[in-house]
Amino acid sequence: MTAESARVRLQRTGRIARILLDRPPLNVLDIPAILQLREALSTVLAENEPDLIILAGAGDRGFSAGVDIKDHTPERVERMLSGFHAVFRALASCDRISIAAVRGVCLGGGFELAACCDFVICEESARLGLPEIDVGCFPPVAAAAFSDLVGVKRAAEWILTGRPVTPREAHAAGLVTRLVPDGDLDWSVDELAGTLLAKSSAVLRTTVRALRGARSPTFSAALERAERLYVDELLKTEDIHEGIASFIEKRKPSWKHR
């Protein structure tokens, strides 16, 4: 992989590994970016030193606007899902602490990625939401995980309406750990990292494994079921293809309801 083709960058400083989504302007995740994200995470987890994984988006405009809509087509979607969901499975089963640093746009798969980290530090002006329903899709990770994270009713509302979710609302729901003023994100992430790194590495990892044990098997099974519904049923509808086409063509969808 050349520097020019890098969509994800990995930086290590002692016990901290920073994974930067770097596909300007909004860090949309296409299949190459997803595979690089999976590779970066695998690299970190194969090393002994890092205790913290900090996920962030390059630039000031967004954490990530989600997965590239062009990779939801039938010929690409299974590769996209397997690569992207491998990231979530790794985060859900590893003994490292993950922190999402969120500013700007954080939508769809980007919102799922941030929400499934152990800590979410979010600027007050960030734009959150799960708009997949409006392009004839649904977010499998959110369908599998958000009921546990924010409650069944709230998860249903966010996923089924696709409406924007304010950072204050996400914080009140427990999805955002710390809501910070614009401009304070980097300082707040560093402050949290400092607090965590003052602890014993061995104790942190043992405690993380204890926390993971409460939800990892349940999440894995729920995600597998959501994947199968997506591939075996959703992709066979006419409306997913209409939704994707209308988004690409920048027009309103004309639903066939089948």
C-alpha positions in Angstrom: 0.0 0.0 0.0 1.5 3.3 -1.0 1.2 6.5 1.0 -1.1 7.9 -1.8 -3.5 5.0 -1.4 -3.7 5.1 2.3 -7.2 5.7 3.5 -6.5 4.7 7.1 -3.4 5.7 9.0 -2.0 4.0 12.1 0.2 5.9 14.6 1.6 4.4 17.8 2.9 6.3 20.8 3.8 4.1 23.7 0.6 2.4 25.0 -1.7 4.4 22.6 -2.5 3.4 19.1 -4.3 6.0 17.0 -6.3 4.9 13.9 -7.1 7.8 11.7 -9.8 7.6 9.0 -8.3 9.6 6.2 -10.5 9.8 3.1 -11.4 13.5 2.8 -13.6 15.4 2.9 -16.0 13.3 5.1 -14.0 10.1 5.5 -16.5 7.9 3.7 -15.6 4.2 4.1 -15.3 2.4 0.8 -14.1 -1.2 0.6 -10.4 -0.4 0.4 -10.8 1.9 3.5 -12.7 -0.8 5.4 -10.0 -3.4 4.6 -7.3 -1.0 5.7 -9.3 -0.3 8.9 -9.5 -4.0 9.6 -5.8 -4.5 8.9 -4.8 -1.6 11.2 -6.9 -2.9 14.0 -5.5 -6.4 13.5 -2.0 -5.0 13.6 -2.7 -3.3 16.9 -4.3 -6.3 18.5 -1.3 -8.5 17.5 1.0 -6.2 19.4 1.4 -6.4 23.2 2.1 -2.7 24.1 -1.0 -0.7 23.1 -3.7 -0.6 25.8 -5.7 2.2 24.1 -7.1 2.4 20.6 -8.2 5.9 19.6 -10.4 6.1 16.5 -10.7 9.5 14.8 -11.5 11.1 11.5 -9.0 13.3 9.6 -9.8 17.0 9.2 -12.4 19.1 10.8 -15.5 18.1 8.8 -16.2 14.6 10.0 -15.5 11.4 11.9 -17.0 9.5 9.0 -20.2 9.9 6.9 -20.5 6.1 6.8 -20.0 3.4 4.2 -19.9 4.3 0.6 -23.3 3.8 -0.9 -21.8 2.3 -4.0 -20.5 -0.6 -1.9 -24.1 -1.6 -1.0 -24.8 -3.0 -4.5 -25.3 -6.8 -4.8 -21.9 -7.5 -6.3 -20.0 -5.7 -3.5 -22.2 -5.8 -0.4 -21.1 -9.2 1.0 -17.4 -8.2 0.8 -18.2 -4.8 2.4 -20.2 -6.4 5.2 -17.7 -9.1 6.0 -14.8 -6.6 6.1 -16.7 -3.9 8.1 -18.3 -6.3 10.6 -14.9 -8.0 11.2 -13.9 -4.6 12.8 -16.9 -4.7 15.2 -16.3 -8.3 16.1 -12.7 -7.5 16.9 -13.6 -4.5 19.1 -16.3 -6.5 20.9 -13.9 -9.4 21.8 -10.5 -7.7 22.3 -9.0 -6.8 25.7 -8.0 -3.2 24.6 -9.9 0.0 25.4 -11.3 1.9 22.4 -12.1 5.6 22.3 -14.0 7.3 19.5 -13.1 11.0 19.0 -16.1 12.5 17.2 -16.3 15.9 15.5 -18.4 16.9 12.5 -20.4 14.3 10.5 -20.8 10.9 12.1 -23.5 9.1 10.2 -24.5 5.5 9.3 -21.6 3.2 9.6 -19.5 6.0 11.0 -22.0 6.4 13.8 -22.1 2.6 14.4 -18.3 2.5 14.5 -18.1 5.3 17.1 -21.0 4.0 19.2 -19.4 0.5 19.5 -16.2 1.9 21.1 -15.9 1.8 24.9 -15.8 5.6 25.1 -17.3 8.2 22.8 -16.0 11.7 23.2 -18.1 14.0 21.0 -18.1 17.7 20.2 -21.4 19.6 20.7 -21.8 20.5 17.0 -21.3 16.9 15.7 -24.0 15.5 13.3 -25.1 12.0 14.3 -27.7 9.7 12.8 -28.6 6.5 11.0 -30.1 7.6 7.6 -29.9 4.1 5.9 -33.7 3.6 5.9 -34.0 6.6 3.5 -32.0 4.9 0.9 -33.7 1.5 1.2 -31.2 -0.1 3.6 -30.9 -0.7 7.3 -27.8 -0.5 9.6 -26.9 -4.1 10.7 -24.6 -3.2 13.5 -27.1 -0.7 15.0 -29.9 -3.3 14.6 -27.7 -5.8 16.5 -26.3 -3.5 19.2 -28.3 -0.3 19.8 -31.2 -1.9 21.7 -28.7 -2.8 24.4 -26.9 0.5 24.2 -29.8 3.0 24.3 -32.9 0.8 24.8 -35.3 -0.9 22.4 -37.7 2.0 21.9 -35.0 4.6 21.2 -33.1 2.3 19.0 -36.2 1.6 17.0 -36.9 5.3 16.6 -33.4 6.2 15.4 -33.1 3.3 13.0 -36.7 3.3 11.6 -37.1 7.1 11.1 -33.5 7.9 10.1 -33.8 11.2 11.7 -30.8 13.2 12.9 -29.7 12.4 16.5 -28.3 15.4 18.4 -25.1 14.9 20.5 -27.0 16.0 23.6 -29.7 13.4 23.0 -27.0 10.7 22.4 -25.3 11.8 25.6 -28.5 11.6 27.6 -29.2 8.1 26.1 -25.7 7.0 27.4 -24.3 6.5 23.9 -21.9 9.5 24.1 -19.6 9.3 27.2 -18.6 12.9 27.3 -20.0 15.8 25.4 -17.4 18.6 25.0 -17.4 22.1 23.5 -16.2 22.5 20.0 -12.4 22.8 20.0 -11.9 20.8 23.2 -12.1 17.3 21.6 -8.3 16.6 21.4 -7.7 17.9 24.9 -10.6 15.8 26.3 -9.4 12.6 24.6 -5.9 13.1 25.9 -7.2 13.8 29.4 -9.2 10.6 29.4 -6.2 8.6 27.9 -4.0 10.0 30.7 -6.5 8.9 33.3 -6.7 5.4 31.9 -2.9 5.0 31.4 -2.3 5.8 35.0 -3.8 2.3 35.7 -2.1 -1.0 35.5 -2.1 -2.5 32.0 -2.6 -6.0 33.4 -5.6 -4.8 35.5 -7.1 -2.8 32.7 -7.1 -5.8 30.3 -8.5 -8.2 32.8 -11.3 -5.7 33.6 -12.0 -5.2 29.9 -12.4 -8.9 29.4 -14.9 -9.0 32.3 -16.9 -6.2 30.7 -16.8 -7.9 27.3 -18.1 -11.2 28.7 -21.5 -9.6 29.5 -22.3 -8.8 25.9 -19.9 -10.2 23.3 -21.6 -13.6 22.6 -25.1 -11.9 22.4 -23.8 -9.2 20.0 -22.0 -11.7 17.8 -25.2 -13.8 17.4 -27.4 -10.7 16.8 -24.9 -9.3 14.2 -24.9 -12.6 12.3 -28.7 -12.6 12.2 -28.8 -9.0 10.9 -26.2 -9.9 8.2 -28.3 -12.8 7.0 -31.5 -10.7 6.9 -29.6 -8.0 4.9 -28.1 -10.5 2.4 -30.9 -13.1 2.1 -33.9 -10.8 2.2 -33.1 -7.0 1.9 -31.0 -7.5 -1.2 -33.9 -9.3 -2.9 -36.2 -6.3 -2.6 -36.7 -3.9 -5.5 -36.6 -0.9 -3.1 -33.0 -1.3 -2.0 -31.9 -0.9 -5.6 -34.2 2.0 -6.1 -32.9 3.7 -2.9 -29.3 3.3 -3.9 -30.0 4.5 -7.5 -32.0 7.6 -6.2 -29.2 8.5 -3.8 -26.5 8.3 -6.6 -28.8 10.2 -9.0 -29.6 12.8 -6.3 -33.4 12.4 -6.6 -36.2 11.3 -4.3 -36.8 7.5 -4.4 -39.9 6.1 -6.0 -40.7 3.1 -3.7 -42.3 0.0 -5.2 -43.0 -1.4 -1.7 -41.6 -4.7 -2.7 
